[in-house]
Amino acid sequence: MAIAILGGGISGLTLAWYLQRAGLDYDLFDASTRPGGTIRTEARDGYLLETGPNSLQLSDELRELVDGLGLTNQLLNAAAMSQNRYVLRQGRYQQLPASPPKLLTSSFFSLKARLGLVRELFQPAAPVNPEETLAQFFTRRFGAEVVEYALNPFISGIYAGDPARLLLHKTFPQLAAMEQQHGSVIRGLMKSKSPAGRRRIVSLTGGLQTLTDTLARKLRRAHFGQAATHLHRRADDGRWELETTAGPAPRLYQHVVLALPAYAAAPLLQAQFPEAAAALAAVYYPPMTAIYTAYQRADVTHPLDGFGALHPKAEQPYAAGSIWTSSIFPDRAPAGQVLFTTFVGGSQYEAEARQPEAEQKAAVHQELSRFYGIRSGAVPVWQYRYYWERAIPQFDARIPAAHAAADALRAQGLHTTANWRAGVGVPDCIRHARQLAATLAAR
């Protein structure tokens, strides 16, 4: 049985790795000469930048992959202070409570909002509604203040999304399940909390691209710089023919896996599966810009004692928030400097994402100066901009049709594994690809 994998991001690479370990025959094709997809680490002028995911939660599946690749000794733990998370409220950063009990006792929320949290413990579950958005769910269970100052900044800063559009059952199905199983989300969170606490936040020596580069080097049948251009399922035996920019693929395939962004997979389906192609093409990826800004440490009065800070829409910010990169991993900036990674854009800030580079850099400096107590007259030591025209897929009202189309295509020997299918986090993609490898190996 031969399997074609189209796409060399973390999903495609992980799938190929596990197929190879299971002794299955595969070919991986990717348009880029550089493996890894959106995972990308750049060394520039003494700074180490992540222009995709900035760090990873060390899930069981990620740990197994790292161990299997021989990278265990290259894992880097985030600084202990990175467990602290901040949110902008009334023009200043306040630490967000890290657990349900602290939510009830902290002054971060008003007394009215905290009483709402207590009431949530005794609020019965509502009937299942697959079309319910995150904002509707959190408003119903916790109230508007929690939506504005906890949910909104989290979804905007981490998912580049809008909680008024993202679907609960697609984005956080575990929360919907907690309501149904425990009658209370808070009670469910407390019961499901791991004894070890929050998962470790990690990177790798040399950055996250070390993971994907290592995966690519260990694959025996990976073809980079070869984009798939045409896909056709033969009527006589059901096998797949594949054309690439380098010519016809070397063989026919019983299974094809689309490990591609939805918008890149859609054209390959157009000829034989036009309805599925339309569903995948409709998946929404908003634009996003990252502005990397460095200052002399002496010019920044804020202690930067955490992972970073997120900005609620209600505060009318310019940026969705900033990661305090040099606080999490001190080796990412020269000694005596601090490095911010600031995110501009997403579905709630599309216009800002597409502004000219100079305008974005100036606006970010102005906002950082305002919120971090940067010394009057101080200017950035260094700035850099990275832009994604299509950033993170949104699990909104358009995603169920794409998922349904992907499910239906499995009967044709056509499979999908990518962040629009598995979930937007790297550990989600690794888990999904590993599961798909096991399914294919069992056939």
N, C-alpha and C positions, 0 to 999 in steps of 0.2 A: 504494500500500500504506500503510495507516494502522496505527500501533502505539500501544497504550495502555501507559503506564508507571505502575504503582501503587506509590507510595513516593517521597518526596523527600529521602532521606538521601544520603550520598555516592555510593552505587551508582546510584540512580535519576537523580540529577543528572548524574553522569558519562555515563551511558548516553544521556540526552537530549542532552547537549552534543555527543557524537560522532555521534549520529543527525542532529542539526541540521546539523553540518558536512558530513555526507555527502549532505544534501539530502533526507532521508527525512521523511515526515509523521508526527508523533507528538502525543500529548497526555500530559502528566504530571499526576497527581492525588496530592495528599497531604493527610492529615487535619489536619495542623498549619498554622497561619498562618505559622509560622517554618520556613524550609527548613533542612536539614542533619541531621535525625535526631539521632543521639547526639553529633554534633560540635556543641559549644556552648561559647561563651566568655562569661563574665560579668564585668563590671567592678563591684566592690563595695568601697566605703570605701577606695579607693586601691589595691586589689589587683586583679590580672587573673587570673581563675581559668578553668581548663579543666575543665568538668564532664563531659567525655567523654575522648577521647584527649588526652594531655598534650603530645605532640610526635610527629613523623613521621620515619621513615627516608626519605631522598630517593632513591627508586627512579627508574629511567629513566622509567617511566610517570607518576609524580608530577611529575617535572621537566617532561616534555612538556606535561602538563596545566597546570601553573603558567605555563609559557612561553606557551602558547596563550591563556591568560586575561589575559595582560599583567601578571602578578603577580611576575615575576622579581625586580624591585627591592624587593619587600616580603618576600622570604625572609630569615629570621633564623637564623643559625647558633647552635647551642648552644655554650656556653662550652667551651673546650678540655678543661677538667678533667672534663667530663661523660663522657669515655671511661672514667673510673674507676667501677667498680661494687663495692659492698660487700655482704657477707653476714654475718649475725649468727652467731657461733660461740663457744661457751663464754662467753656473756654480753657479748661485745664485737664490734665490727665489724672484719672483716678484708677486705682487698681481694681480690676474685676475680681469678685470673689470666685474662688477656684473650686468650690464644692457646694452642694445643696444646703448643708447646714450653715455655711458661711453666707450664702445668699440671704438667709433669713435673719442673720445677726448683723451683717455689714450695713453701713450707712450709705452704700453706693446707690441703693434704691430708696425711694420714699417709703414712709410708713404705710401708705395706701398700697403701694406695689408689694411690699413684704407681706401685708395681710392677704393680698391676692395669692401669693405663693403658698401661704398656709392653707387657704381655701382649696387650692389645687389638690392638696392631699386627700380631700374628701369629695371632690367633684367626680361624679360618675362618668364613665366613658360614653362618648357619643357614637352613633352609628358610623360605620366605616364609610368614608367618602373619598374615592380615589382621585377626585378633582380638587380636593382641599389644598390650598396653598400653605406654605410655611407661616405666612403672616396671619392667615385665618386661624390656623391651629394654635399658634402661640397666643394670639389675642383671646381666643376662646378659653384657653387653659390658664394663661398667666396675666393677661391684660396688656394694654397698649404701651405702657412704659417699658416693659420687658422687651417688647418688639422693637421699640425705638432705640433703646440704649444697650441691648445685648444681642438680639437677633440680627437687626439691620447691619450693624458694623461688622459682625462676624461673617455674614453672608456676602456683604460687599467686599470686604477685605480679603477673605479666603477663597471665595468662589466667584468673585467678580459678578455677583448676581444680585437679584432683587427678590426679597422674600415674599413680595406681593405676587410674584410670577412663578416662583419655583414650587413644584408639587411636593408635598410632604411624603407621599408614598414612594416617590422616585428618588428624592434627595436624602431623606432620613427615614427609611422604612422602619428602623429599629425604634424610633420614637412612637410611631403609630402602633407598633406591636406592644410597646410598654403600656400605652393607654388601655389597650384591649385586655392585656394580661393582668395588669396590676391596678387598673382603675385610676392610677396617678402616674404621671411621668416622673415626678420627683421620687416617688417610692420605688419605681422601676429602676431609676438610675442608682439609687442607694443600694438596692439588692444586687444589681449587676456589676457593681464596682469591683474591679480586680483587687485582690489582697495586696498585690505589688504596687497598686496605685497607677498613676498616669504612665502611659508608655514613654520610654526614653525617646528623646529627640536626638537624632544623629546625623552626621554627614560622613564623608570618607576623606582620607588623606588625598589631597589634590582636588577635592570637590566631588560632587555627585556623579559627574561624567565618568569617574573611575569605575563605577558600577557598570554602566552600559558599554564602555570601552572594553572592559574585561570580558563581559558576556560575548561581545562581537568577536574578540580574538579567539575564544574557545569554540566558536561554531565552525563546523567543517564545511557547511554548504550555505554560506551567506554571500549574496551577490549585491554589493552596494554600488550605487551609481547606475542602477538598472530599474527604471520605473515601469510598472505594469501599465500597458496601454490598451489592452483588449483581453476580454475574458469571455469564453464561450463554452457552454456545456453541450457535449455531443449527444444527439438523440439516440444513437445506436447503443452505446454502452454507458452513458451517463458520466463519462470522464470529462475532465476539464482541459481545454486548450488555453494556453496563455501566451500572449505576445508582450514583449518588453521593448524598451528603447534599444536594447542590444540585439533584438531579433526574437525568434520563437524560443520559448522555454525548452530546456533539454528533453522534456518528457511530458507525458500526460499525467493528470493527477486525479485521484479518487476524491480528494477533499481539497478545498481552498479555504484559507482563513484570511479574512479582511482585518488586518491589524492596523487600520488606517483611520484618520479622522473621518467623520461621517461625510463631509463635503468632498473628500478625496476618494472615498469608496463609491459614492453615488454615480459618477460617470461610468464606472466599470459595470454597473448593473443596468444601465439605461437600455441597452439593446434587448436583453431578454427579460428583464424584470423592471419595467418602467415605473410601476407603482411603488415598489420598494425604493427605487432610485429617488423618486420624488420625496418620499418620507425621510430618507437620509439627508437629502439636500436641504431640507427645511430645518434641520437642527441648527440652533442659534449659537454662534460663537462671538461674543462681543469683543471689541478692540480693547487693548490694555497697553499701557506704557509703564516701564520701570525706570525711575530716575535714581541713579546711584550718586550719593553726595557725601563727600568727606570733608571734615573740619579738623582743625587742631583741637585736641581734647580740652585744652585750656580755654577755648572760646565757647564751650558748651557747658552751661551751668546745670543742666538736668543730669541726675545721676545715671540715667540709662540702665537701670537695674532690672532689666526684664527682657522678654522676647521682642517686644515692640508695642505699638499703640494703634488702635483702630478708631475710625472716625464715623460716628453716626450721621446719617443724612440730615437729621434734625439740627445738627450743629452747623450746617451749610459750609462744609469744608471744600477745599480744592481737591485734595487727594483722598483716596480711600483709607490711607494709613501708611505706616512705615514699619519695617523690620529693623531692629537695632543690630545689624549684622555683626559688627565688631564686638558687641556684648555677648552674642551667642557663641561665636567662633573668633577669638581674638586674633588669630593668624590671618584674617581676611583683609587687614589693613596694616599699613606701616605703623611702627611704634609711635606713640604720642598722638595718634589720630583716631577719630571715630568715623564709622561708615554707616550711613543710612541707606536702606533700599526702600524707596517710596513708590507706591502704586497709584497710577492715575488712569482712570477709565473704568471699564466694566459696564454692565448694562444700565447702571444708574448714572454714569458719567461719560457717555459716549463722546460728546462734543469735546470734552477736555482731553480725551485720549488722542484725538486727531489734531490737536493744536500744533503749531510749529515747535521744533525742538527748543529753540532759544526761549520762547515764551513759556514752555513747560518748565525748563530749568530755573528760570527766574521766579516763577510762581511757587515752585517747590521750595526754593531757598527762602522766599518770603514767609511761607507757612512754617517751615522748620524754625526760622528765627523767632517767629511769634510764639510757638508752643514749647520750645526747648530752651528758652532763655539764652539764645546765642548772643554773644557780646556785640554791642552796637558797633557797626562798621566792619565786623568780621565777614569775610567772604569765603565761599568754599575753596578748599585746597584743590579739589578735583571734582568733576562731574562727568557722568556718562549716561547716555540714553539707550534703552533697548525697547523696541516696539513690536507688538504682536497684532497684526490685523485681525486674526482670529485666535482668541486666547483660550478660555475654558468653556467647554460645552455646557449649555444650560439645561437642567432637567425641568423644563417648563411644560406647557401644554402641548408642545410639539414633539416631545421625546417619546410619549407612549406609542405613537404610530411608528417611529423608527425602531423601537424595541420589538414591537409586534412583527414588523417586516423582517427583522433579523431572526426572530424565532421561526417564522415560516420558511425562511431560506435554508434552515438546517436540513429539511427533508431533501433538498437538492445537493447535499454535500457541501454547502457553502456556510461557513461559520464566521462569527465576528468576535473579536476581542480588542477592546480599545477603551479609552476613558469615557467615551459617550455611552458605552455599553456596561462597563464594569463599575463605574464610579470614578470621580475625578482624581482621587488620590493615587499616588504611586503604589502604596501597599494594596489598594483595591485592584489595580491593574495586574499586579503580580499574582494575587490570589486567583483572579478570574482566569488568567492565562495558564496557571498551574492546573486548575480544575479542568480547563478545556483539554490540556495535554493528557490528563488522566482519562477523560472521556474518549478521546481519539485512540489512545493506547488500548482501551478495552474493546474496541470494535474488531 
